[in-house]
Amino acid sequence: MIASYKTVRKRIRTLWPKCRNVWLLDPEYEYPTIEEIRTFLARDRTDLLVSHGNRFKCNHFALLLTAMLALYRAEVVQGDAPPPWPFGQVLVRKHRGKEEMHSINICALENEIVLIEPQDDTIWTASPIEDVPFFIKIP
C-alpha cells in the first residue's frame, strides 16, 4: 500500500504528539509487511558489526541499517522503482522502557509502527509510553 508523507507523518505524530522533529524526505512511501522487514534484517549484516566506543556507536548502526535497506531495495525490486519504505533513524530518550539516549530505527507498516534495534535486529511495536523519541528522520 502506498501512503503520502503526510499520512505517515500524521501516524507518527499521533503516536508521539510531543515529538516535534519528524522529517520525511520523500513525497510518498510504500508500507512493507513485517515479513518483508524480517527478510531484510535476516539478509543484512549490520548487526554483526562491533561497537567501538565513540568511533562506531549506536547512531552509526542506525544510519548504516537505513543505508543498507536502500541498497537491498535497489537489488530486489524489479522494474520501475516503487516508493521507498517509511524506514529511518530515531533518536530516543527512552526505548522499551529504558531511560537512555540511544539511536534506533523506525518503520511504519500499514497497521503499526515498529522500532528496530540495529545492533541485534530486535523488532517491537512502538509504544507512546515505553518509547520516547525526540528526532525522527525517514529518507
C-alpha angles and dihedrals in degrees: 000000000000121000133183120244087248091059093048092046091049091053091050093046091048090055094044109020093172093058103097098172104077113144122185114178104189127068093231141011138203115230112230124209122247087249090057090051091050091048091052093047092049090055097041119086101199090110090061093063119101124237114239106197110254094349097067115010142148097297090054091052091051093047092046093050089052090051092046090055090056090052092046092051091048089055101044104036114089125204123359114010113256119214114287123261115263090252126138151120129306128194109205139190090199134017130180086355095302115124109224140110106259142152121230138151132266133202128182113217124189094265105020146016117242132196124212131203101219093200094064106008094244110162124199138166110262115251128204089217107033095042122051115182124185099182131030125180122182112180 
